[in-house]
Amino acid sequence: MTNTMITPRVHYSPSPRDPRHFVPVVNKPGEFVMLPKRELRIDSTYQRALNTRVVHRIANNWNWAACGALLVSLRTDNVAYYIFDGGHRWSAAKEVPAINELPCLVFEMASVTAEAIAFLSANTERRAIGRLAAYKAELLTGAPRALIVDELAREAGRTVGAPSDKTHLSCVSAIQRCADRDERALRRVWPLVIELCQDRPIPAVILQSLFEAERRMPAGQSLADERWQARLLRVGGTEIERHVRGAVALEGVRSERTLSYGVASAINQGLRQGRLQLRERR
């Protein structure tokens, strides 16, 4: 009895082409080449302007793995190599004297139009890495911002991730922004945030509003003080959010100030004496 290799049949149902996608007339694989950085160019007729801050950041933290391969066009006149994806990395490499060559995936292009199509195709489906995905990677590297999120999540008895519910913590960006600006203020209000959001998601607006109010408290006072904490717990998270939305609508802008004044409004509702007066910050 002979063994017969059976090739699996792949069933593919083509769908209508997405109008955001651009497919060139000539569609061939590229060739990997190490190219001198001085031989590379950018065509500004279709390329977006370079962000100098991004360029400097890449140069100061050069990482070959992050660089990967630049996508490059070799025009049919064979005169020059034009980058259609990787301009920031190339500009950063020019600032690093030790770098002479860059890894490039080179495609033969018949025209500038073909390059523009390639540029659109390379960037249409690309998305910036999500904050939750970045957090997981940062946690493995021991990044301080990620460790803070992990610690606060454990304190709340929650898992960092989606969906946003009573067992998960998804407002990673908000936590990290607060930690970057004033970690001590964040840690003072975090237990209060946990209490306000028991058996419900922890919305970023609650955290940010309490954080901003904490940073504007009168000298020597904190929202964690028994008086203010008890008042906020009586008001409740839902009512605090309502007052914050009202403050934002009244001012016409969602700013640090309006978030904090929304909290003060919730605290002061119904009080005639001993009302909370927040400080202005400069």
N, C-alpha and C positions, 0 to 999 in steps of 0.2 A: 504494500500500500504506500503510495507516495504522498508526501505532504505538499499541499498546494497553498501558496501564500495568497491570502485574500486581501485585496486592497480595499480599505473602507471607502465608501462613497460619501463624499461631502455634499450635503444639500445646501445650496445657497440661493436665497430668494432676493434678487436685487430689488432695491427700493428706489424711488425717484431720487435723482441727484439733488443734493442739498444746494440751493443757489449760493450759499456762502462758500462753497468749495470751488476751487479753480484748478482745472487739470490742463497742463500744457500739451501742445500738439506733439512735441518730442518728449517722450516719457521713459528715460533710461536710468539704470542705477548709476550712482556716482562712484568715483574712485578715491580711495583714501591716500592722501599725500601730505607730507610735512613740508610746509611752505615758509620761506623767510617772511617775517612780518612786514618787512619793508616793501615786499612785492604785492601786498594786498591793498585793495582800495574799497571805497564805498561810493555808490552812486546816489547822490542826494536828490535826484529827480523823483525817486519813489521811496527812499528810506526815511524813516522817522528821525527826528533830531535826537542826538545823543544827550543823555543826562549826565552831566559832568560829575555830580555827586555819586551816581552809580558807578561810573568809571573809576573814580578815586577809591571807592569802597572795594571794588574788585581787585584793583592794583595793590592796595594795602593788605589784602587778605588773599593773595593769589593761591588758587587751589586747582591743580591740574585735573582732578576728577570732576570738579564743578565746571571747568572749562569745556571738557568734552571735545567735540569736533565742531569747527565752524562750517557752515554751509556756504559753499563758494561756487561762483559761476566762472567758467572759462569761456569767454566769448569766442565766436567762430573765427574772429580775426587773430586769436591767440596772442593778443597784445598785453592783456592784463587779467588778473584775477579779481573779481568783484564779490565782496561779501554780501549775501542776501539774508543771512541770519547769523548774528554773532558780533555785531559791530561794537557793542560795549566791551566784550571780552578782548577784541582786537585792540581797541583804544587803550584798555587797561594794560595789555601786554606791552604796548609801546612805552609805558611809563616804568616798566621793569627792565633794567638794562641786561639782566642775566638771561632774559628770554630772547632767543634769536629766531626760532621757528615755532609755528603753531600747527596743530593737527587740523587738517581740513578734509572735508568730503567734497570733492570737486565734480561739478556737473557741466557738461557742455551745453551752452545756451546759444540759441540762434539770434536772440535780440534782447534789448533792454526790456521789452514787453514780457518776454519769457521769464526774465529775472523777477519782474514785478509780480507775475503770477506765482512764481516759486516763493517769493516773500510772503504773499497772502496765504498760500497753502501751508507754509511752515508755521504761521502764527494763528490761523483760524481756530484750530482745535486746542491750542496750547492754553493752559490755565495756570495762574499762579497757585503755588501749593497752598492748600487750606491751612488755617491756623491750627486745627486739631491734628492734622497730619504732621505739621511742623513741630508741634508740641511733643509728639511721640518720639520723633527723631532727636529733638533737643534733650529730652529726658534721658535717653541712652547715653548722650555725651556728657551729662552732668551739668548742663547749662543752668545757671542760677535761676533764671526766670522760670524755667520749666520745673525746677525743684520746688519753687514757691507754690506754683499751681498744684503740684502733686501733694504738697503738705496741707494746703488749705482744703483740697478735695477730701483727703483722709479725715481731716478735722470735721468736715461736714458729713462724713460717712457716705460719700458719693464717689462714683467712678467718672473720670474725665472722659467725655465722649458724647455721642448723640444716641437717642434723641434727648431733647431738653425736657426732662421730667423730674420726678421727685427722687430718683436714684442716680441721676447723671448730672454732671457739671459741664456745661458747654460754653459758658461765657469766658473762654480762655483769653481772648484778646483783651477784654475789659479788665480782667485780673492783672494781666501783665502790664497794661498801660498804667494802672494804678500803682503797681509795685515799682515801676520805673520812676514814677514821680514822687511817691512818698510811701515807702513800704510800712513805716510805723503807723501811719494813719490807716492804711489798709488793714493791718492786723488788729487795730483797735476796733474797727467796725465789723470785722468779719463774723465774730460770734453773734452779733446782732442780726446780720444778714441771714445767718443760718436759722436763727429763731423765727425771723419774720417769714421765712420761706419753707418752714416745715411742711412736709407732705405736698409740696408743689415745686415747680422749677424755680431756679434762681435766675431771674432775668437780669441782664446786664444793666438795665436802667435803675433797678433797685440798688445794686452795688455801686454804680457810678454816682448816683444821687447822694447816697449816704456818705460816700468817700468825699465828695466835694463839700458837703455840709460839714463834715468833720474837720476839714482843712480850714473852714471859716468860723469855727466855734470860738466864743470869747476866750480870752487868755485863761488858762488853767482849767478849762472845761472840756468835756468830751461827750459825744453821743453815748459812749459806753457808761457814763455816770448813771447811777441808779434812777435819778429823776427823769432824765431824758429817755433812757432806755425803756423805762416803764411806760412813759407816755407814747413812745413809738409802737410798742407792742400792743397797747390798747387801740391805737389807730389802725394798725394792721397794714400789711404789704399792699393790698389792693387799693386802699384809700391813699397811701403814699404815692402810688403810681398815678392815681387820678389827679392829685395835687401837682405832681411834677408835670403831667401833660398840660394841666391848666396854666402853669407858670410859663411853659414853653410857648403855648398858644398866645398868652398875653404879651410876651416879649417879642414873639415872632421869630425866635431863634433858639436853637438847642445848644446852649453854651454851658460851661462849667458853672457860671453864676446862676442861670435859670434852674439848673438841676438842683443846686443847693437850696435855692429859695423855694422850690417846690416842697422840699423836706420841711423847711421852717414853716411853711404855710400849713402843712399837715399837722405839725406839732402844735401850732398856735390856734388851730381851729377850736372855737368855743372858749378860749382862755381870755380872761379880762386882765389878769395880773400875772406877772412872772413869765411873760411871753419871751420866746427865744429871739434874740437879736444877733444875727450873724455879722461877722466882720467882712469888710471888703478886702479882697486880695489884690496886690499889684503885680 
